[in-house]
């Protein structure tokens, strides 16, 4: 029986009320175009063209915005390295943290598989290529550039990003540990088609890596909504919901698709690895059309508070603004992959209500800090259709001005060559095999797990649910330099295209957004429990020195984190070391105000202090004169009491014949002649050329009749090293005396003395650099007296 062709339907008449003039005409024109109508100005269709075999359908939203073409399909954004991995080691089965300090495993790719494109690659396609049973699959990006794949365990990923260690397998977590595992929170994973083995794959993943097990069930179509909130003590649950195209619950599982099943396994396993105690609700849309996936998101909104993770995308279009209301659920957060084909903008990541998650290439060896560069296939760019949201208007570090909504917002590891373990059980099989997975399909569920943990920490602290995180991530964290440095690793290298904005840079960029999480500090900031890190405190002080003499002092700094130092206003030749030690080899006379700045290497905050440096002009040496007594014919010796910071050169003036002074300042007169003499000792600083003088009165008594005849004090100059014990002796000769007494002046602090017979011994445990003059006066039982000056130099 023949049927008349079906006409495109229009909205009911009642649906036109309140429409702007021309709405119906515009709708009709659009429908005519879909049916093959001509362009504006066409009158009569000249000839009938071919009739398409398929039906083209357009939908219209009730608010007057054009809907999404039913033929527009979204693609999953996972990548898989072209290798079937060896089974992971068993070290994590009992201790989920055991592999954290180990280097990740690397495995070579078979020569025949290295050319397989990684985008959307499934285990079935890898096996087909290995057996030569079919043509090489078409991929979304170039083939693997390297022949080796590195793969991380959950413990290694958690350690790299700073997530807390997990309790032992099977142990009951404390309340704090449960919150750090996302207890009491819900993660909604929206995908298309059906993953028939998702529960078994997750069980294998959990057993291998020591993660908590998850109770699995399928939600009946009659389930009342919203769902009851999970209890903080409920543990992990995996609920699977089959969605209808209208956003309701269905009793029928969607059809199987190997690509979407791989996506589903990846989403479930890695959201669970980051938030092992959260409830996971997997919502399977019946098909990958944008309209069906948007309906699945609306189903998540109806189910109740949580984080909605979407690892798929379709190129944005004029229809994109019409779906903005999809992402406005109460106390809901939304995350989506930015794509895996390089620079470009995809929905739903571009929505202003969605956190767009980009990708990086991760390097982490089990200890120390991780390093990351932007993954060359990560998506990101500026929307052609959506305006700049308020949270991106200003205050972003390094962002400048964005023309419209720009993604990504954040990032995590996504490179399949630095991938993460994924357990996959193909349809009809019962044994899991292991793949190295990546793509922004990997970074997105990890971020959803991170936000679930933040929600649990907020609940534990009695705070409201996090909901959409943009305001906190951009405002509280991104716009505050200290918080930004604490909460994010700024990824500033790598590129995903040739455009001007296609290269990662310091601060915000379209490849990785604000960067990747420093989880410990970022979770505290998201949970509202972070304590602000103060800037370094640098003391101020007065420092003095002498021109030409090396100067050194240490800046006083109090800081939470390591700091770097710099000087401002410093004279030429002054420098500061990484330890904060300021040195000046040859100071010049004058007064200087030197600013010492200390910058926190983690937060970027700085503090400063001012050091007032006074350098005195060099002074001539000081020579302390005195009276020296001797006896005619008895050898006389004494040391000039000269003080200087530099080596000295000595000279005598007014000296009697036979008296001389040595280079060490020791005055000697082998055969004194009776009389009184005034001898001037001149000491010249060999560095500055300045000279100091001192007069000595030398009294020589007749032989055998003077009070000091036969009594003498002699000592050579003492030289030592600062900080090293110094010992020196003074010899006293007192023929015929029954006792002697010794008086010492000019001794530096810390020097001690002992007298054994006629030998005076001085000991100085910790000498201080400088020049000193020790005066020793001896008296004996015969009424005689004698003295000597002992020069001491400590370098």
C-alpha positions in Angstrom: 0.0 0.0 0.0 1.4 3.4 -1.0 1.7 6.1 1.6 1.9 9.8 1.1 5.2 11.3 2.2 5.2 12.4 5.8 5.4 16.1 6.4 7.8 17.6 8.9 5.9 18.4 12.0 5.6 21.8 13.5 5.1 22.7 17.2 1.4 22.8 18.2 -0.3 26.1 17.9 -0.3 26.5 21.7 3.4 26.2 21.6 3.7 29.4 19.6 2.2 31.7 22.2 4.6 34.3 23.3 6.9 33.7 20.4 8.6 36.7 18.7 7.2 37.7 15.3 8.5 35.6 12.5 9.3 32.6 14.7 6.9 30.3 12.9 8.2 31.5 9.5 11.8 30.9 10.6 10.9 27.5 11.8 9.1 26.6 8.6 12.1 27.9 6.6 14.5 25.8 8.5 12.3 22.7 8.0 12.1 23.4 4.3 15.9 23.6 4.2 16.1 20.2 5.9 13.8 18.8 3.2 15.9 20.1 0.3 14.4 23.6 -0.1 16.4 26.3 -2.0 18.2 29.3 -0.7 16.6 32.7 -0.3 15.5 34.1 -3.6 14.7 30.7 -5.1 11.3 30.6 -6.7 10.4 27.3 -8.3 12.5 24.2 -7.9 13.6 23.5 -11.4 14.0 19.8 -11.1 13.6 17.1 -8.5 16.8 15.9 -6.9 17.7 12.6 -5.3 15.8 11.6 -2.2 17.9 10.7 0.8 17.5 7.2 2.1 17.6 8.3 5.7 15.2 10.5 7.6 16.6 13.9 8.7 15.0 15.1 12.0 15.2 18.4 13.7 14.0 19.1 17.2 12.9 22.4 18.8 13.2 23.5 22.4 10.1 24.9 24.1 11.9 28.1 24.9 12.3 29.0 21.3 16.0 28.0 21.0 16.8 25.7 18.0 17.5 22.2 19.2 20.2 19.8 18.4 20.1 17.8 15.1 19.3 14.2 16.0 22.1 13.1 13.7 24.8 14.9 15.7 26.8 12.3 17.6 29.3 12.7 20.4 32.5 10.7 20.5 34.2 9.2 23.5 37.5 10.8 24.2 39.7 7.9 25.4 43.0 6.8 24.0 44.7 3.4 24.4 48.3 2.6 23.6 48.6 -0.2 21.0 49.8 -2.8 23.4 48.3 -5.5 25.6 50.1 -5.1 28.9 51.6 -7.7 31.1 49.6 -8.2 34.2 50.4 -5.6 36.9 52.5 -6.7 39.9 50.8 -8.1 43.0 52.4 -5.7 45.5 49.3 -3.5 45.9 46.8 -6.3 46.5 47.3 -6.1 50.3 48.8 -2.7 50.6 47.2 -0.2 48.1 50.2 2.1 48.6 53.0 -0.4 48.0 53.8 0.6 44.4 53.7 4.4 45.2 57.5 4.8 45.6 58.3 2.5 42.7 59.1 3.6 39.1 56.2 2.9 36.7 56.5 -0.1 34.5 57.5 0.4 30.8 56.7 -2.1 28.1 57.7 -2.2 24.4 55.1 -2.1 21.7 55.1 -4.9 19.2 56.5 -3.7 15.8 53.4 -4.6 14.0 51.2 -2.5 16.4 53.2 0.7 16.7 51.4 2.2 13.8 47.9 1.9 15.2 46.3 5.2 16.0 45.6 5.5 19.8 42.3 7.5 19.7 39.4 5.2 20.4 41.6 2.1 20.1 39.9 -1.0 21.7 41.3 -4.3 22.9 39.3 -6.0 20.1 41.0 -3.8 17.5 44.5 -4.5 18.9 43.8 -8.2 18.9 42.5 -8.0 15.3 45.7 -6.2 14.3 47.9 -8.7 16.0 46.2 -11.6 14.2 46.0 -9.8 10.9 42.3 -10.5 10.8 41.2 -7.1 9.6 42.4 -3.7 8.4 44.1 -1.3 10.7 41.5 0.9 12.5 41.1 4.5 11.7 42.2 6.7 14.5 41.6 10.3 15.6 45.3 11.1 16.0 48.7 10.1 14.7 50.1 6.7 15.6 52.3 6.2 18.7 55.5 8.1 18.3 57.5 6.0 20.7 57.9 2.2 20.8 57.7 2.1 24.6 54.7 2.7 26.9 54.9 3.7 30.5 51.9 2.9 32.7 51.0 4.1 36.2 49.2 2.2 39.0 46.5 4.0 41.1 49.1 4.2 44.0 51.6 5.9 41.8 49.1 8.4 40.4 47.8 9.2 43.9 51.4 9.8 45.1 52.3 11.9 42.0 49.4 14.3 42.6 49.6 14.4 46.4 46.5 12.4 47.4 46.7 10.9 50.8 47.7 7.2 51.3 44.8 4.7 51.5 44.2 2.3 54.4 45.3 -1.3 54.0 43.1 -3.5 51.9 40.1 -4.7 53.9 40.8 -2.2 56.8 38.0 0.0 58.1 38.9 3.6 57.5 38.7 6.3 60.1 36.2 9.1 59.6 39.0 11.3 58.2 40.2 8.6 55.9 36.7 8.0 54.7 36.3 11.7 53.9 39.6 11.6 52.0 38.2 8.8 50.0 34.9 10.6 49.0 32.6 8.8 51.4 29.0 10.1 51.3 29.4 11.6 47.8 28.0 10.6 44.4 29.8 10.6 41.1 27.5 10.4 38.0 29.3 9.0 34.9 27.3 9.8 31.8 28.1 7.6 28.7 26.4 6.0 25.8 25.7 2.4 24.9 26.3 -0.5 27.3 29.3 -1.8 29.2 28.1 -5.4 30.1 31.2 -6.3 32.1 31.7 -3.0 34.0 31.2 -4.5 37.4 33.5 -7.5 36.8 36.2 -5.2 35.3 36.0 -2.9 38.4 36.2 -5.9 40.7 39.4 -7.1 38.9 40.8 -3.6 39.1 40.1 -3.3 42.8 41.5 -6.7 43.6 44.8 -6.0 41.7 45.4 -2.6 43.3 44.0 -3.2 46.8 41.1 -0.8 46.4 37.8 -1.1 48.3 35.2 -3.4 46.7 32.0 -1.9 45.3 28.4 -3.3 45.7 26.9 -3.3 42.2 23.3 -3.2 41.1 21.1 -2.0 38.2 18.5 0.7 39.1 15.0 -0.5 38.3 13.0 1.7 35.9 10.6 2.4 38.8 13.2 3.9 41.1 11.9 7.0 42.9 13.9 10.1 42.3 15.8 11.9 43.8 18.0 9.1 45.1 18.6 8.9 48.8 22.0 10.4 49.6 24.7 7.8 50.4 25.7 7.4 54.0 29.3 8.4 54.9 29.8 4.8 56.1 28.1 3.0 53.2 31.3 2.3 51.3 31.6 2.1 47.5 28.5 1.4 45.4 28.3 1.0 41.7 24.8 1.6 40.4 24.0 1.3 36.7 21.0 3.3 35.2 19.7 2.8 31.7 18.4 6.1 30.4 15.7 6.8 27.9 16.0 9.4 25.1 13.7 11.6 27.2 15.8 11.4 30.3 13.9 8.8 32.2 14.9 5.4 33.6 14.5 2.3 31.4 14.5 -1.4 32.1 16.3 -2.2 28.9 20.1 -2.0 28.6 21.4 -0.1 25.5 23.2 -1.9 22.8 26.9 -2.9 23.2 29.6 -0.9 21.6 33.3 -1.8 22.1 34.5 1.8 22.1 31.9 3.1 24.6 32.4 0.0 26.7 36.1 0.8 27.0 35.1 4.4 27.8 32.7 3.2 30.5 35.4 0.9 32.1 37.9 3.8 32.1 35.5 6.3 33.7 34.4 3.8 36.4 37.8 2.5 37.4 39.6 5.9 37.6 36.9 7.9 39.3 36.9 5.1 41.9 40.8 5.1 42.1 40.6 8.8 43.2 37.5 8.6 45.4 37.4 4.9 46.5 34.5 5.4 48.9 32.2 7.4 46.7 29.0 6.1 45.2 29.2 5.8 41.4 26.1 6.0 39.3 26.7 5.0 35.7 24.1 6.4 33.4 24.0 4.7 30.0 22.3 6.7 27.3 20.6 4.6 24.6 22.7 6.2 21.8 25.6 8.7 21.5 23.5 11.5 20.1 24.0 14.8 21.8 20.3 15.0 22.6 20.3 11.6 24.3 23.4 12.4 26.3 22.0 15.8 27.3 18.8 13.9 28.5 21.1 11.6 30.5 22.6 14.6 32.2 19.1 15.8 33.1 18.4 12.4 34.6 21.5 12.9 36.8 20.1 16.2 37.8 16.9 14.5 38.9 18.8 11.9 40.9 20.3 14.4 43.3 23.5 16.2 44.3 26.8 15.0 42.9 29.5 15.5 40.3 28.6 14.6 36.7 31.5 13.4 34.7 31.3 13.4 30.9 34.1 11.8 28.8 32.8 12.6 25.4 32.4 15.5 23.1 31.0 16.9 19.9 32.1 20.0 18.0 30.2 23.1 19.3 27.7 24.8 17.1 24.9 27.4 17.0 22.9 24.9 19.0 25.3 25.0 22.0 23.8 28.0 23.8 20.4 26.2 23.8 21.8 23.5 26.1 23.2 25.7 28.8 20.3 25.1 31.1 21.2 21.4 31.2 24.1 22.2 33.5 22.2 24.2 36.2 21.1 21.4 38.6 20.9 22.3 42.3 24.1 21.4 44.2 25.4 19.7 41.1 28.9 19.9 39.5 29.7 19.1 35.9 33.0 18.1 34.3 33.8 17.2 30.7 36.7 16.2 28.5 38.0 19.0 26.3 38.8 16.5 23.5 41.7 14.6 22.1 42.4 15.9 18.6 44.4 19.0 19.5 43.2 22.6 19.4 39.4 22.9 19.1 36.3 23.4 21.2 33.8 20.7 22.0 30.5 20.4 23.8 29.8 19.8 26.7 33.3 21.0 28.0 32.7 24.5 26.5 29.5 25.1 28.5 30.0 27.8 31.1 28.5 25.5 33.7 31.0 22.7 33.0 34.5 22.3 34.2 36.6 21.6 31.0 39.3 19.1 31.7 42.4 19.0 29.5 45.4 16.6 29.4 49.1 16.4 30.2 52.0 14.1 29.8 53.1 12.9 33.2 56.6 12.1 34.4 57.0 10.7 37.9 59.6 8.3 39.2 58.1 7.4 42.6 60.0 9.9 44.6 60.3 13.7 44.5 58.0 15.9 42.5 56.2 15.1 39.3 56.7 17.1 36.1 54.1 17.6 33.4 53.9 19.1 29.9 50.7 19.7 27.9 49.7 16.6 26.0 50.0 17.3 22.3 46.5 16.0 21.5 44.6 17.7 24.3 41.6 19.9 23.2 40.9 23.4 24.1 40.2 26.8 22.7 37.8 29.8 22.6 34.1 29.3 21.9 32.6 30.9 18.9 29.1 30.9 20.5 29.3 31.3 24.3 30.2 34.6 26.1 32.8 34.9 28.7 31.5 33.6 32.0 31.9 35.8 35.1 34.5 33.5 36.6 36.8 34.1 33.6 36.4 37.9 33.4 39.4 39.0 35.4 41.9 38.1 38.0 43.3 35.0 36.4 47.1 34.7 36.7 48.5 35.3 33.2 45.3 35.0 31.3 44.8 38.5 30.0 41.4 39.1 28.5 39.5 36.1 27.0 37.1 37.0 24.2 34.5 34.3 25.0 34.3 31.2 27.1 37.6 29.5 26.9 38.6 25.9 27.8 40.3 24.0 29.4 39.8 25.0 33.0 42.1 22.3 34.6 44.0 19.2 33.6 45.6 15.9 34.6 47.5 13.1 32.9 46.0 12.0 29.6 48.9 10.8 27.4 48.5 7.1 26.6 52.2 6.7 26.4 52.3 7.7 30.1 49.0 6.0 30.6 47.3 4.3 33.5 46.2 0.7 34.0 42.8 -0.3 32.7 41.1 -3.7 33.1 39.0 -4.7 30.1 36.8 -7.7 29.6 35.5 -7.9 26.0 31.9 -8.9 25.3 31.6 -12.7 25.7 34.9 -13.1 27.6 35.4 -13.7 31.3 39.0 -12.8 31.8 40.4 -9.3 32.0 43.3 -8.0 30.0 45.2 -4.9 30.8 45.6 -1.7 28.7 47.5 1.6 29.1 44.7 4.2 28.9 44.8 7.9 28.4 42.9 10.7 26.7 41.0 13.5 28.4 38.6 10.6 29.1 41.1 9.7 31.8 41.7 13.2 33.3 38.0 13.9 33.5 36.9 11.1 35.8 40.0 11.6 38.0 38.9 15.2 38.5 35.4 14.1 39.3 36.8 11.9 42.0 38.9 14.8 43.3 35.8 17.0 43.6 33.9 14.2 45.3 36.7 14.1 47.9 36.4 17.8 48.3 32.7 17.4 48.8 33.2 14.8 51.5 35.7 17.0 53.3 33.3 19.9 53.1 30.5 17.7 54.6 32.8 16.6 57.4 33.5 20.3 58.2 29.8 21.1 58.2 29.9 23.1 55.0 27.5 23.2 52.0 28.1 21.0 49.0 30.6 22.3 46.5 28.3 22.2 43.5 29.8 23.8 40.4 33.4 24.5 41.4 34.3 27.3 39.0 33.9 30.2 41.5 36.2 28.5 44.1 38.7 27.2 41.5 39.0 30.5 39.7 38.3 33.0 42.5 39.5 31.5 45.8 42.4 29.6 44.2 43.3 30.9 40.7 43.1 34.6 41.4 45.1 34.5 44.7 48.8 34.0 44.0 49.6 32.1 47.2 46.6 29.8 46.8 47.3 29.3 43.1 50.9 28.3 43.7 49.8 26.0 46.6 46.8 24.4 44.8 48.1 23.9 41.2 51.1 22.9 39.3 51.3 25.4 36.6 52.0 23.5 33.4 53.9 25.9 31.2 55.4 23.7 28.4 53.9 21.8 25.4 51.6 22.6 22.5 48.6 21.2 20.7 48.6 23.1 17.5 50.2 26.0 15.6 47.9 28.9 16.6 49.1 31.8 18.8 47.4 30.4 21.9 48.3 26.7 21.2 51.4 26.7 23.4 51.2 26.3 27.2 52.6 29.2 29.2 52.9 30.4 32.7 49.5 31.0 34.3 46.3 30.1 32.5 46.3 28.6 29.0 43.8 26.8 26.8 45.7 23.5 26.9 45.7 22.9 30.6 43.7 25.7 32.1 45.0 26.7 35.5 47.1 23.5 35.6 47.1 20.1 37.4 46.2 19.6 41.1 48.5 19.7 44.0 45.9 17.6 45.7 46.7 18.1 49.4 46.6 21.9 49.3 43.9 22.1 46.6 41.5 19.8 48.6 42.0 22.0 51.6 41.2 25.1 49.6 38.1 23.5 48.0 37.0 22.2 51.3 37.5 25.6 53.0 39.9 24.2 55.6 43.1 25.6 54.2 45.2 27.9 56.4 46.7 30.8 54.4 50.5 30.6 54.1 52.0 33.9 55.2 54.7 35.6 53.1 58.3 35.3 54.3 59.4 37.6 57.1 62.8 39.2 56.7 64.4 40.9 59.6 66.1 44.3 59.5 69.4 45.1 61.3 72.4 47.4 61.4 75.7 46.0 60.2 79.1 47.7 60.5 82.4 47.1 58.9 85.7 48.7 57.9 86.7 49.7 54.4 88.8 47.2 52.7 88.0 44.4 55.2 85.8 41.5 53.9 82.2 41.8 55.3 79.8 39.0 55.8 76.4 38.7 57.5 73.4 36.4 57.3 69.9 37.7 56.6 67.3 36.7 59.2 64.3 35.0 57.5 61.3 33.1 58.7 59.3 31.2 56.0 57.0 28.3 55.7 58.6 27.0 52.5 62.0 27.3 50.8 62.9 30.8 49.6 65.1 32.4 47.1 67.0 35.7 47.9 67.7 38.9 46.1 69.3 42.3 46.9 68.2 45.8 46.0 70.2 48.9 46.6 73.4 46.9 47.2 76.7 48.5 46.4 78.9 47.0 43.7 80.5 43.8 44.8 77.9 42.8 47.4 76.1 39.5 46.8 73.8 37.1 48.6 73.9 33.3 48.5 71.1 30.8 48.3 71.5 30.4 52.1 70.9 34.1 52.7 74.6 34.9 53.4 75.5 38.4 52.3 79.2 39.0 51.4 81.2 42.0 50.3 84.9 41.2 49.6 86.2 44.8 49.5 83.8 47.2 51.2 84.0 50.9 50.4 83.5 53.5 53.1 80.0 54.9 53.4 76.5 54.2 54.6 74.2 51.9 52.6 70.5 50.8 52.9 70.4 47.3 51.4 67.0 45.6 50.9 67.0 41.8 51.3 64.0 40.2 49.6 63.0 36.6 50.2 60.5 34.9 47.8 58.6 31.8 48.8 59.3 29.2 46.0 55.9 27.5 46.5 53.5 30.4 46.9 55.4 33.1 45.1 54.9 35.5 48.0 57.8 37.8 49.1 59.0 39.6 52.2 61.8 42.1 52.6 63.9 43.7 55.2 66.4 46.6 55.2 69.9 46.2 56.4 71.7 49.5 57.2 75.4 48.9 56.4 77.9 51.3 57.8 81.5 51.0 56.5 84.0 53.1 58.4 87.0 54.6 56.8 90.2 52.6 57.5 92.0 53.7 60.7 95.8 53.7 61.2 97.2 51.0 63.5 97.2 51.6 67.2 100.6 51.4 69.0 100.5 51.5 72.7 103.7 52.8 74.2 105.0 52.1 77.7 108.1 52.0 79.9 110.7 49.3 79.5 113.4 48.7 82.2 116.6 46.9 81.7 120.2 46.6 82.9 123.3 47.6 81.2 125.0 44.7 79.5 121.9 42.4 79.9 120.1 41.6 76.6 116.8 43.4 76.4 113.7 42.5 74.3 110.1 43.6 74.2 107.3 43.5 71.7 105.6 46.5 70.2 102.0 46.6 71.3 100.4 47.3 67.9 96.8 46.6 66.8 95.6 46.4 63.2 93.3 44.2 61.1 95.9 43.9 58.4 99.6 42.9 58.4 102.0 45.5 59.7 105.5 46.8 58.7 107.6 48.1 61.6 110.2 50.9 62.0 112.1 52.5 64.9 113.0 56.2 65.3 115.1 57.6 68.1 116.6 54.2 68.9 120.1 53.9 70.5 122.8 52.1 68.6 122.3 48.4 68.4 118.5 48.5 69.0 116.4 47.0 66.2 112.9 45.9 65.5 112.0 42.7 63.6 109.2 42.1 61.1 107.2 40.5 63.9 107.4 43.7 66.0 109.9 42.3 68.5 112.4 45.0 69.7 115.9 43.6 70.5 118.9 45.3 72.1 121.7 42.7 72.7 123.9 45.0 74.8 122.0 47.9 76.4 123.9 51.0 77.5 123.0 52.7 80.8 120.7 55.6 80.3 117.1 56.7 79.5 115.8 56.7 75.9 112.6 57.5 74.1 112.1 55.2 71.2 109.2 55.6 68.8 107.8 52.5 67.1 106.0 53.1 63.8 103.6 50.5 62.6 102.4 50.8 59.0 99.3 49.0 57.6 100.6 47.2 54.6 97.1 47.3 52.9 96.0 50.9 53.6 99.4 52.5 54.0 98.3 54.2 57.2 100.8 54.5 60.0 100.4 54.5 63.8 103.1 55.4 66.3 103.8 54.8 70.0 106.6 56.0 72.2 108.5 53.7 74.6 110.7 55.0 77.4 113.6 52.6 77.8 115.4 52.9 81.2 118.7 51.1 81.5 120.1 50.8 85.0 123.9 50.4 85.8 125.1 46.8 85.7 124.3 45.0 89.0 122.6 47.9 90.6 119.2 48.3 89.0 116.0 47.1 90.5 115.3 45.0 87.4 118.8 43.7 87.0 118.6 40.0 86.1 114.7 40.0 85.8 113.4 39.6 82.2 110.2 38.8 80.4 110.4 37.4 76.8 107.9 36.1 74.3 107.6 35.7 70.6 104.4 36.9 68.8 101.5 34.4 68.8 99.6 33.6 65.6 96.4 31.6 65.4 93.3 30.7 63.4 89.7 31.8 64.3 87.8 29.1 66.0 90.9 26.8 66.6 92.4 26.6 70.1 95.5 28.8 70.6 98.3 28.2 73.1 101.2 30.6 73.8 104.0 30.9 76.4 105.9 33.7 78.1 109.3 33.1 79.6 110.3 34.9 82.8 113.9 34.9 84.1 114.4 35.9 87.8 117.8 34.8 89.0 118.1 34.7 92.8 114.4 35.4 93.4 112.3 33.3 95.9 109.0 34.3 94.3 107.6 36.1 91.3 104.2 37.7 90.5 102.8 38.4 87.1 100.2 41.0 86.0 98.5 40.6 82.6 96.6 43.3 80.8 95.0 43.4 77.3 93.9 39.8 77.4 90.9 39.0 75.0 87.8 37.5 76.4 88.0 33.8 76.8 91.8 33.6 77.3 93.0 31.8 80.4 96.5 31.7 82.1 98.5 29.4 84.3 102.0 29.9 85.9 104.2 26.9 86.3 107.6 28.0 87.8 108.8 30.8 85.6 106.7 29.9 82.5 103.4 31.7 81.9 101.1 29.7 79.6 98.0 31.2 77.9 95.2 29.2 76.4 92.4 30.5 74.2 89.8 27.8 73.3 87.9 29.7 70.6 89.9 32.6 69.2 88.2 35.5 67.5 89.7 37.0 64.4 91.7 40.2 65.1 94.9 41.7 66.4 95.6 42.0 70.1 98.4 43.2 72.4 99.0 41.3 75.7 101.1 43.2 78.3 102.9 41.0 80.9 104.5 42.7 83.9 106.6 40.6 86.2 107.8 41.4 89.8 110.0 39.3 92.1 111.1 38.9 95.7 114.2 41.2 95.1 112.0 44.2 94.1 112.8 43.9 90.5 110.2 44.4 87.7 110.1 43.8 84.0 107.5 43.7 81.3 107.0 42.6 77.7 104.2 43.1 75.1 103.1 40.0 73.3 101.4 40.7 69.9 98.6 38.2 69.0 97.2 37.8 65.5 94.2 35.6 64.8 93.1 35.2 61.2 
